């Protein structure tokens, strides 16, 4: 069975449409032109071979839309299109199926890779996030361990101090304040230390406030004293 012969002008038109297909696939172009997909791919391969023989090789894919090209293929497109301007660049883009805006975007991404979504950069960012999370967890555990140790020491020291839930004398109060300050300095929270000793945080904070000088309060005169003075 003889293959259907297509005019050279028709083949050039088909190749131009295939190169400038944008987001469309080769199958879409073949269906539009009423040719088989294998025939269209064969024409593209023949053109690539001809370009290679004339010193104009191309390494750009023929079966993928330009938006699906790999980083290496995009770099090849930038190298091939380098130096083209105006009409020459327009013709090259139509032939390769690339938009000028895509070339500018690819150039920007290669010049500023730190703003791209490169796999290595993404992996590094994720590793840093995991490391920060582990450090926060380690600091939290260190604080909890330090507080537990400080409360244990406070509990033993308060027993030697003879702390009871009855009225606390001035000397015993001063000893308890020193124990609480030492526990807080070692990593315990104030309310935890107070709770261990059976005290409220408000009570201990009142103890820690500087005491004002206590001046004697004049006694109130008994009823009727003022009337006797007036007489």
C-alpha atoms as an extended CHARMM CRD file, in Angstrom:
* protein
*
       231  EXT
         1         1  UNK       CA              0.0000000000        0.0000000000        0.0000000000  PROA      1               0.0000000000
         2         2  UNK       CA              1.5070000000        3.2870000000       -1.1170000000  PROA      2               0.0000000000
         3         3  UNK       CA              1.8390000000        6.0680000000        1.4050000000  PROA      3               0.0000000000
         4         4  UNK       CA             -0.1160000000        9.2320000000        0.7650000000  PROA      4               0.0000000000
         5         5  UNK       CA              2.1050000000       11.9580000000       -0.6960000000  PROA      5               0.0000000000
         6         6  UNK       CA              1.8180000000       15.3750000000        0.9070000000  PROA      6               0.0000000000
         7         7  UNK       CA              2.9240000000       18.6090000000       -0.7680000000  PROA      7               0.0000000000
         8         8  UNK       CA              6.0650000000       20.1990000000        0.6200000000  PROA      8               0.0000000000
         9         9  UNK       CA              4.1170000000       23.3490000000        1.4690000000  PROA      9               0.0000000000
        10        10  UNK       CA              1.6850000000       21.2830000000        3.5460000000  PROA      10              0.0000000000
        11        11  UNK       CA              4.5650000000       19.6120000000        5.4020000000  PROA      11              0.0000000000
        12        12  UNK       CA              6.1070000000       23.0030000000        6.2170000000  PROA      12              0.0000000000
        13        13  UNK       CA              2.7550000000       24.2280000000        7.5070000000  PROA      13              0.0000000000
        14        14  UNK       CA              2.3680000000       21.1030000000        9.6500000000  PROA      14              0.0000000000
        15        15  UNK       CA              5.8650000000       21.5180000000       11.1000000000  PROA      15              0.0000000000
        16        16  UNK       CA              5.1960000000       25.1810000000       11.8610000000  PROA      16              0.0000000000
        17        17  UNK       CA              1.9780000000       24.2870000000       13.6780000000  PROA      17              0.0000000000
        18        18  UNK       CA              3.7260000000       21.5360000000       15.6170000000  PROA      18              0.0000000000
        19        19  UNK       CA              6.4940000000       23.8730000000       16.7530000000  PROA      19              0.0000000000
        20        20  UNK       CA              4.0910000000       26.6540000000       17.7390000000  PROA      20              0.0000000000
        21        21  UNK       CA              1.4820000000       24.4210000000       19.3830000000  PROA      21              0.0000000000
        22        22  UNK       CA              1.9380000000       25.9540000000       22.8650000000  PROA      22              0.0000000000
        23        23  UNK       CA              0.0240000000       23.7920000000       25.3650000000  PROA      23              0.0000000000
        24        24  UNK       CA             -1.4390000000       21.5210000000       22.6970000000  PROA      24              0.0000000000
        25        25  UNK       CA             -0.0640000000       18.0430000000       22.0110000000  PROA      25              0.0000000000
        26        26  UNK       CA              1.2470000000       16.6080000000       18.7580000000  PROA      26              0.0000000000
        27        27  UNK       CA             -1.8030000000       14.3670000000       18.6720000000  PROA      27              0.0000000000
        28        28  UNK       CA             -4.0170000000       17.4650000000       18.6380000000  PROA      28              0.0000000000
        29        29  UNK       CA             -2.0600000000       18.9460000000       15.7250000000  PROA      29              0.0000000000
        30        30  UNK       CA             -2.1360000000       15.6630000000       13.7890000000  PROA      30              0.0000000000
        31        31  UNK       CA             -5.8930000000       15.3940000000       14.2670000000  PROA      31              0.0000000000
        32        32  UNK       CA             -6.3820000000       18.9940000000       13.1300000000  PROA      32              0.0000000000
        33        33  UNK       CA             -4.3180000000       18.4070000000        9.9720000000  PROA      33              0.0000000000
        34        34  UNK       CA             -5.9340000000       15.0140000000        9.3290000000  PROA      34              0.0000000000
        35        35  UNK       CA             -2.6080000000       13.1750000000        9.3150000000  PROA      35              0.0000000000
        36        36  UNK       CA             -1.4210000000       10.2920000000       11.4570000000  PROA      36              0.0000000000
        37        37  UNK       CA              0.6110000000       11.0010000000       14.5710000000  PROA      37              0.0000000000
        38        38  UNK       CA              3.4240000000        8.7710000000       13.2960000000  PROA      38              0.0000000000
        39        39  UNK       CA              3.6210000000       10.7450000000       10.0500000000  PROA      39              0.0000000000
        40        40  UNK       CA              3.8730000000       14.0550000000       11.9010000000  PROA      40              0.0000000000
        41        41  UNK       CA              6.5860000000       12.7220000000       14.2290000000  PROA      41              0.0000000000
        42        42  UNK       CA              8.4710000000       11.3850000000       11.2010000000  PROA      42              0.0000000000
        43        43  UNK       CA              8.4780000000       14.8420000000        9.5760000000  PROA      43              0.0000000000
        44        44  UNK       CA              9.7850000000       16.3820000000       12.8000000000  PROA      44              0.0000000000
        45        45  UNK       CA             12.5780000000       13.7990000000       13.0380000000  PROA      45              0.0000000000
        46        46  UNK       CA             13.5500000000       14.4260000000        9.4160000000  PROA      46              0.0000000000
        47        47  UNK       CA             13.7270000000       18.1580000000       10.0800000000  PROA      47              0.0000000000
        48        48  UNK       CA             15.8910000000       17.5970000000       13.1560000000  PROA      48              0.0000000000
        49        49  UNK       CA             18.2930000000       15.4520000000       11.1570000000  PROA      49              0.0000000000
        50        50  UNK       CA             18.4760000000       18.1070000000        8.4550000000  PROA      50              0.0000000000
        51        51  UNK       CA             19.2550000000       20.7820000000       11.0410000000  PROA      51              0.0000000000
        52        52  UNK       CA             21.9800000000       18.5830000000       12.5080000000  PROA      52              0.0000000000
        53        53  UNK       CA             23.6170000000       18.1740000000        9.0880000000  PROA      53              0.0000000000
        54        54  UNK       CA             23.5350000000       21.9260000000        8.4680000000  PROA      54              0.0000000000
        55        55  UNK       CA             25.2290000000       22.7090000000       11.7790000000  PROA      55              0.0000000000
        56        56  UNK       CA             22.0490000000       23.8020000000       13.5450000000  PROA      56              0.0000000000
        57        57  UNK       CA             21.3250000000       20.8690000000       15.8710000000  PROA      57              0.0000000000
        58        58  UNK       CA             18.4020000000       21.0170000000       18.2290000000  PROA      58              0.0000000000
        59        59  UNK       CA             18.0530000000       19.1620000000       21.5240000000  PROA      59              0.0000000000
        60        60  UNK       CA             14.5300000000       20.3330000000       22.2500000000  PROA      60              0.0000000000
        61        61  UNK       CA             11.7570000000       17.7420000000       22.7070000000  PROA      61              0.0000000000
        62        62  UNK       CA              9.1960000000       17.2500000000       19.9730000000  PROA      62              0.0000000000
        63        63  UNK       CA              6.5860000000       15.3030000000       21.9390000000  PROA      63              0.0000000000
        64        64  UNK       CA              6.1090000000       17.6640000000       24.9140000000  PROA      64              0.0000000000
        65        65  UNK       CA              4.6810000000       21.1460000000       25.2900000000  PROA      65              0.0000000000
        66        66  UNK       CA              7.2880000000       23.7700000000       26.1630000000  PROA      66              0.0000000000
        67        67  UNK       CA              5.8130000000       24.2050000000       29.6580000000  PROA      67              0.0000000000
        68        68  UNK       CA              6.7180000000       20.5660000000       30.3760000000  PROA      68              0.0000000000
        69        69  UNK       CA             10.3660000000       20.8020000000       29.3510000000  PROA      69              0.0000000000
        70        70  UNK       CA             13.0560000000       19.8770000000       31.8480000000  PROA      70              0.0000000000
        71        71  UNK       CA             15.6060000000       22.3630000000       33.1990000000  PROA      71              0.0000000000
        72        72  UNK       CA             18.2380000000       21.0460000000       30.7710000000  PROA      72              0.0000000000
        73        73  UNK       CA             15.8930000000       21.4610000000       27.8070000000  PROA      73              0.0000000000
        74        74  UNK       CA             14.9950000000       24.9890000000       28.8910000000  PROA      74              0.0000000000
        75        75  UNK       CA             18.6730000000       25.8510000000       29.1430000000  PROA      75              0.0000000000
        76        76  UNK       CA             19.2000000000       24.4920000000       25.6160000000  PROA      76              0.0000000000
        77        77  UNK       CA             16.3720000000       26.7130000000       24.3950000000  PROA      77              0.0000000000
        78        78  UNK       CA             17.9820000000       29.7660000000       26.0050000000  PROA      78              0.0000000000
        79        79  UNK       CA             21.3360000000       28.9410000000       24.4160000000  PROA      79              0.0000000000
        80        80  UNK       CA             19.8140000000       28.3960000000       20.9660000000  PROA      80              0.0000000000
        81        81  UNK       CA             17.7410000000       31.5750000000       21.0770000000  PROA      81              0.0000000000
        82        82  UNK       CA             20.5760000000       33.7090000000       22.4470000000  PROA      82              0.0000000000
        83        83  UNK       CA             21.3810000000       36.5370000000       20.0300000000  PROA      83              0.0000000000
        84        84  UNK       CA             18.0450000000       36.4490000000       18.2010000000  PROA      84              0.0000000000
        85        85  UNK       CA             16.0490000000       39.6780000000       18.2230000000  PROA      85              0.0000000000
        86        86  UNK       CA             12.7550000000       40.9760000000       16.8950000000  PROA      86              0.0000000000
        87        87  UNK       CA             11.6180000000       39.0680000000       13.7990000000  PROA      87              0.0000000000
        88        88  UNK       CA             14.3640000000       36.4600000000       14.0600000000  PROA      88              0.0000000000
        89        89  UNK       CA             13.3490000000       35.6790000000       17.6380000000  PROA      89              0.0000000000
        90        90  UNK       CA              9.6700000000       35.5580000000       16.6610000000  PROA      90              0.0000000000
        91        91  UNK       CA             10.4530000000       33.0880000000       13.8860000000  PROA      91              0.0000000000
        92        92  UNK       CA             12.5680000000       30.9220000000       16.1880000000  PROA      92              0.0000000000
        93        93  UNK       CA              9.8080000000       30.8260000000       18.8060000000  PROA      93              0.0000000000
        94        94  UNK       CA              7.2010000000       29.8470000000       16.2200000000  PROA      94              0.0000000000
        95        95  UNK       CA              9.4600000000       27.1010000000       14.9130000000  PROA      95              0.0000000000
        96        96  UNK       CA             10.2250000000       25.6540000000       18.3680000000  PROA      96              0.0000000000
        97        97  UNK       CA              6.7550000000       26.1060000000       19.8300000000  PROA      97              0.0000000000
        98        98  UNK       CA              7.9610000000       28.4620000000       22.5700000000  PROA      98              0.0000000000
        99        99  UNK       CA              6.5650000000       31.7770000000       23.7680000000  PROA      99              0.0000000000
       100       100  UNK       CA              8.8910000000       34.7230000000       24.3010000000  PROA      100             0.0000000000
       101       101  UNK       CA              7.4190000000       35.1970000000       27.7750000000  PROA      101             0.0000000000
       102       102  UNK       CA              8.5360000000       31.6550000000       28.6130000000  PROA      102             0.0000000000
       103       103  UNK       CA             12.0840000000       32.4450000000       27.5350000000  PROA      103             0.0000000000
       104       104  UNK       CA             12.1510000000       35.5250000000       29.7630000000  PROA      104             0.0000000000
       105       105  UNK       CA             10.7490000000       33.5440000000       32.6880000000  PROA      105             0.0000000000
       106       106  UNK       CA             13.2860000000       30.7350000000       32.2490000000  PROA      106             0.0000000000
       107       107  UNK       CA             16.1130000000       33.2540000000       32.0410000000  PROA      107             0.0000000000
       108       108  UNK       CA             14.9080000000       34.8760000000       35.2750000000  PROA      108             0.0000000000
       109       109  UNK       CA             14.7140000000       31.5060000000       37.0370000000  PROA      109             0.0000000000
       110       110  UNK       CA             18.2430000000       30.5380000000       35.9810000000  PROA      110             0.0000000000
       111       111  UNK       CA             19.6530000000       33.9120000000       37.0380000000  PROA      111             0.0000000000
       112       112  UNK       CA             17.9220000000       33.8120000000       40.4320000000  PROA      112             0.0000000000
       113       113  UNK       CA             17.7140000000       30.1370000000       41.4180000000  PROA      113             0.0000000000
       114       114  UNK       CA             17.2510000000       30.9840000000       45.0900000000  PROA      114             0.0000000000
       115       115  UNK       CA             13.7170000000       32.1510000000       44.3340000000  PROA      115             0.0000000000
       116       116  UNK       CA             12.8250000000       29.0310000000       42.4000000000  PROA      116             0.0000000000
       117       117  UNK       CA             11.4470000000       25.7640000000       43.6550000000  PROA      117             0.0000000000
       118       118  UNK       CA             14.5380000000       23.6280000000       43.1480000000  PROA      118             0.0000000000
       119       119  UNK       CA             14.4680000000       20.1700000000       44.7370000000  PROA      119             0.0000000000
       120       120  UNK       CA             17.7720000000       20.7150000000       46.5490000000  PROA      120             0.0000000000
       121       121  UNK       CA             16.6150000000       24.0400000000       47.9680000000  PROA      121             0.0000000000
       122       122  UNK       CA             13.3060000000       22.5380000000       49.0600000000  PROA      122             0.0000000000
       123       123  UNK       CA             15.0590000000       19.6220000000       50.7580000000  PROA      123             0.0000000000
       124       124  UNK       CA             17.4140000000       22.0200000000       52.5380000000  PROA      124             0.0000000000
       125       125  UNK       CA             14.5020000000       24.1500000000       53.7540000000  PROA      125             0.0000000000
       126       126  UNK       CA             12.6570000000       21.0850000000       55.0380000000  PROA      126             0.0000000000
       127       127  UNK       CA             15.7800000000       19.8200000000       56.8090000000  PROA      127             0.0000000000
       128       128  UNK       CA             16.2330000000       23.2020000000       58.4930000000  PROA      128             0.0000000000
       129       129  UNK       CA             12.5990000000       23.1880000000       59.6460000000  PROA      129             0.0000000000
       130       130  UNK       CA             13.0040000000       19.7070000000       61.1180000000  PROA      130             0.0000000000
       131       131  UNK       CA             16.2170000000       20.7740000000       62.8470000000  PROA      131             0.0000000000
       132       132  UNK       CA             14.5190000000       23.8390000000       64.3510000000  PROA      132             0.0000000000
       133       133  UNK       CA             11.6390000000       21.6850000000       65.5600000000  PROA      133             0.0000000000
       134       134  UNK       CA             14.0350000000       19.2130000000       67.1870000000  PROA      134             0.0000000000
       135       135  UNK       CA             15.9180000000       22.0350000000       68.8910000000  PROA      135             0.0000000000
       136       136  UNK       CA             12.6700000000       23.4740000000       70.2950000000  PROA      136             0.0000000000
       137       137  UNK       CA             11.6520000000       20.0410000000       71.5570000000  PROA      137             0.0000000000
       138       138  UNK       CA             15.0690000000       19.5500000000       73.1460000000  PROA      138             0.0000000000
       139       139  UNK       CA             14.8880000000       22.9170000000       74.9030000000  PROA      139             0.0000000000
       140       140  UNK       CA             11.4100000000       22.0830000000       76.1860000000  PROA      140             0.0000000000
       141       141  UNK       CA             12.6030000000       18.7560000000       77.5830000000  PROA      141             0.0000000000
       142       142  UNK       CA             15.6500000000       20.4030000000       79.1680000000  PROA      142             0.0000000000
       143       143  UNK       CA             13.4070000000       22.9330000000       80.9180000000  PROA      143             0.0000000000
       144       144  UNK       CA             11.0700000000       20.2060000000       82.1470000000  PROA      144             0.0000000000
       145       145  UNK       CA             14.0040000000       18.1670000000       83.4660000000  PROA      145             0.0000000000
       146       146  UNK       CA             15.5370000000       21.1840000000       85.1980000000  PROA      146             0.0000000000
       147       147  UNK       CA             12.2040000000       22.0400000000       86.8170000000  PROA      147             0.0000000000
       148       148  UNK       CA             11.7040000000       18.4700000000       88.0420000000  PROA      148             0.0000000000
       149       149  UNK       CA             15.1720000000       18.4550000000       89.6020000000  PROA      149             0.0000000000
       150       150  UNK       CA             14.6340000000       21.8640000000       91.2200000000  PROA      150             0.0000000000
       151       151  UNK       CA             11.2840000000       20.7990000000       92.7060000000  PROA      151             0.0000000000
       152       152  UNK       CA             12.8250000000       17.6080000000       94.0750000000  PROA      152             0.0000000000
       153       153  UNK       CA             15.5460000000       19.5960000000       95.8260000000  PROA      153             0.0000000000
       154       154  UNK       CA             12.9340000000       22.0390000000       97.1280000000  PROA      154             0.0000000000
       155       155  UNK       CA             10.8420000000       19.2020000000       98.5380000000  PROA      155             0.0000000000
       156       156  UNK       CA             13.7840000000       17.7200000000      100.4310000000  PROA      156             0.0000000000
       157       157  UNK       CA             14.9340000000       21.1140000000      101.7070000000  PROA      157             0.0000000000
       158       158  UNK       CA             11.4430000000       22.0770000000      102.9060000000  PROA      158             0.0000000000
       159       159  UNK       CA             11.2850000000       18.9170000000      105.0040000000  PROA      159             0.0000000000
       160       160  UNK       CA             14.4860000000       19.8850000000      106.7780000000  PROA      160             0.0000000000
       161       161  UNK       CA             13.0310000000       23.3410000000      107.2490000000  PROA      161             0.0000000000
       162       162  UNK       CA             10.0790000000       21.8160000000      109.1020000000  PROA      162             0.0000000000
       163       163  UNK       CA              7.4080000000       23.3880000000      106.9240000000  PROA      163             0.0000000000
       164       164  UNK       CA              3.8340000000       22.7430000000      108.0470000000  PROA      164             0.0000000000
       165       165  UNK       CA              0.5140000000       24.1470000000      106.8770000000  PROA      165             0.0000000000
       166       166  UNK       CA              0.0630000000       26.0280000000      110.1540000000  PROA      166             0.0000000000
       167       167  UNK       CA              0.9230000000       29.6640000000      110.6830000000  PROA      167             0.0000000000
       168       168  UNK       CA              4.4320000000       30.3630000000      109.3820000000  PROA      168             0.0000000000
       169       169  UNK       CA              6.7700000000       32.2880000000      111.6290000000  PROA      169             0.0000000000
       170       170  UNK       CA              8.9980000000       35.0960000000      110.4180000000  PROA      170             0.0000000000
       171       171  UNK       CA             12.2100000000       33.0370000000      110.5200000000  PROA      171             0.0000000000
       172       172  UNK       CA             10.6040000000       30.0850000000      108.7830000000  PROA      172             0.0000000000
       173       173  UNK       CA              9.0780000000       32.4350000000      106.2120000000  PROA      173             0.0000000000
       174       174  UNK       CA             12.5030000000       33.8420000000      105.3740000000  PROA      174             0.0000000000
       175       175  UNK       CA             13.8770000000       30.3140000000      104.9690000000  PROA      175             0.0000000000
       176       176  UNK       CA             11.0420000000       29.3810000000      102.6290000000  PROA      176             0.0000000000
       177       177  UNK       CA             11.5980000000       32.5000000000      100.5330000000  PROA      177             0.0000000000
       178       178  UNK       CA             15.2550000000       31.5420000000      100.0860000000  PROA      178             0.0000000000
       179       179  UNK       CA             14.2770000000       27.9990000000       99.0950000000  PROA      179             0.0000000000
       180       180  UNK       CA             11.7150000000       29.2510000000       96.5730000000  PROA      180             0.0000000000
       181       181  UNK       CA             14.1630000000       31.7270000000       95.0430000000  PROA      181             0.0000000000
       182       182  UNK       CA             16.7740000000       28.9910000000       94.6910000000  PROA      182             0.0000000000
       183       183  UNK       CA             14.2370000000       26.6460000000       93.0570000000  PROA      183             0.0000000000
       184       184  UNK       CA             13.1160000000       29.3200000000       90.5740000000  PROA      184             0.0000000000
       185       185  UNK       CA             16.7280000000       30.1440000000       89.7570000000  PROA      185             0.0000000000
       186       186  UNK       CA             17.3290000000       26.4310000000       89.0590000000  PROA      186             0.0000000000
       187       187  UNK       CA             14.4580000000       26.2380000000       86.5690000000  PROA      187             0.0000000000
       188       188  UNK       CA             11.2520000000       25.8210000000       88.5550000000  PROA      188             0.0000000000
       189       189  UNK       CA              8.2310000000       28.0050000000       87.9190000000  PROA      189             0.0000000000
       190       190  UNK       CA              6.9820000000       30.0690000000       90.8380000000  PROA      190             0.0000000000
       191       191  UNK       CA              3.4790000000       28.5960000000       90.9870000000  PROA      191             0.0000000000
       192       192  UNK       CA              4.8810000000       25.0530000000       90.9000000000  PROA      192             0.0000000000
       193       193  UNK       CA              7.2680000000       25.7780000000       93.7630000000  PROA      193             0.0000000000
       194       194  UNK       CA              4.5020000000       27.4110000000       95.7960000000  PROA      194             0.0000000000
       195       195  UNK       CA              2.1080000000       24.5470000000       95.1460000000  PROA      195             0.0000000000
       196       196  UNK       CA              4.6920000000       22.0500000000       96.3630000000  PROA      196             0.0000000000
       197       197  UNK       CA              5.0130000000       23.9360000000       99.6510000000  PROA      197             0.0000000000
       198       198  UNK       CA              1.2700000000       24.3270000000      100.0860000000  PROA      198             0.0000000000
       199       199  UNK       CA              1.4090000000       28.0610000000       99.4880000000  PROA      199             0.0000000000
       200       200  UNK       CA             -0.2930000000       30.3200000000       96.9960000000  PROA      200             0.0000000000
       201       201  UNK       CA              1.6970000000       32.4220000000       94.5570000000  PROA      201             0.0000000000
       202       202  UNK       CA             -0.0730000000       35.5210000000       95.8290000000  PROA      202             0.0000000000
       203       203  UNK       CA              1.0740000000       34.8180000000       99.3840000000  PROA      203             0.0000000000
       204       204  UNK       CA              4.7060000000       34.3870000000       98.3860000000  PROA      204             0.0000000000
       205       205  UNK       CA              4.5920000000       37.5020000000       96.2110000000  PROA      205             0.0000000000
       206       206  UNK       CA              3.2650000000       39.4190000000       99.2070000000  PROA      206             0.0000000000
       207       207  UNK       CA              6.1870000000       38.0950000000      101.2620000000  PROA      207             0.0000000000
       208       208  UNK       CA              8.6320000000       39.2320000000       98.6020000000  PROA      208             0.0000000000
       209       209  UNK       CA              7.3200000000       42.8060000000       98.5430000000  PROA      209             0.0000000000
       210       210  UNK       CA              9.3660000000       45.2130000000      100.6970000000  PROA      210             0.0000000000
       211       211  UNK       CA              7.6630000000       45.7840000000      104.0140000000  PROA      211             0.0000000000
       212       212  UNK       CA              6.7780000000       49.3690000000      104.8590000000  PROA      212             0.0000000000
       213       213  UNK       CA              7.7740000000       50.7930000000      108.2200000000  PROA      213             0.0000000000
       214       214  UNK       CA              5.0500000000       50.0330000000      110.6910000000  PROA      214             0.0000000000
       215       215  UNK       CA              4.1940000000       53.2040000000      112.6330000000  PROA      215             0.0000000000
       216       216  UNK       CA              1.9770000000       52.9100000000      115.7140000000  PROA      216             0.0000000000
       217       217  UNK       CA             -1.6090000000       53.7420000000      114.9430000000  PROA      217             0.0000000000
       218       218  UNK       CA             -3.1220000000       56.1950000000      117.4390000000  PROA      218             0.0000000000
       219       219  UNK       CA             -5.8340000000       54.6180000000      119.5360000000  PROA      219             0.0000000000
       220       220  UNK       CA             -9.3490000000       55.8230000000      118.9670000000  PROA      220             0.0000000000
       221       221  UNK       CA            -10.7780000000       57.9830000000      121.7420000000  PROA      221             0.0000000000
       222       222  UNK       CA            -13.6210000000       56.3730000000      123.6570000000  PROA      222             0.0000000000
       223       223  UNK       CA            -17.1220000000       57.7170000000      123.0780000000  PROA      223             0.0000000000
       224       224  UNK       CA            -17.8320000000       60.9110000000      125.0090000000  PROA      224             0.0000000000
       225       225  UNK       CA            -14.1510000000       61.8710000000      125.3690000000  PROA      225             0.0000000000
       226       226  UNK       CA            -14.4720000000       64.7430000000      122.9100000000  PROA      226             0.0000000000
       227       227  UNK       CA            -17.4560000000       66.1950000000      124.7350000000  PROA      227             0.0000000000
       228       228  UNK       CA            -15.5510000000       66.1250000000      128.0360000000  PROA      228             0.0000000000
       229       229  UNK       CA            -12.6050000000       67.9540000000      126.4030000000  PROA      229             0.0000000000
       230       230  UNK       CA            -14.9000000000       70.6650000000      125.1060000000  PROA      230             0.0000000000
       231       231  UNK       CA            -16.1410000000       71.2570000000      128.6280000000  PROA      231             0.0000000000
